[in-house]
Amino acid sequence: MDIITELTRVLEARKGADPDDSYVASLYSKGLNKILEKVGEEATEAILAAKDHTAGSDELAKETADLWFHSLVMLIHLNVPPQDVLDILAKRFGVSGHTEKASRIQ
């Protein structure tokens, strides 16, 4: 089983967990604004880690893992399967970024 599938399973299970016993359940109980705040916080930390990145450091990978994790929490909270994101990425694979972006202009 891949890590995204496993995390999805765990994050779904945390929806019914006691907020006092689970960090993720506590985020769910605080609502979307708190989850979005965490995503923004982790995005900022990832950007700062990238800015200061040096070879051999794992700080950027750690901060990016935090960002991805909290993004998954957001998706699950909103009942958006992470597989939907992977499917969109798969459709874009092999398509020029310029072409893909132009196709979204309304």
Beta strands, then each sheet from edge to edge (+ up, - down):
end
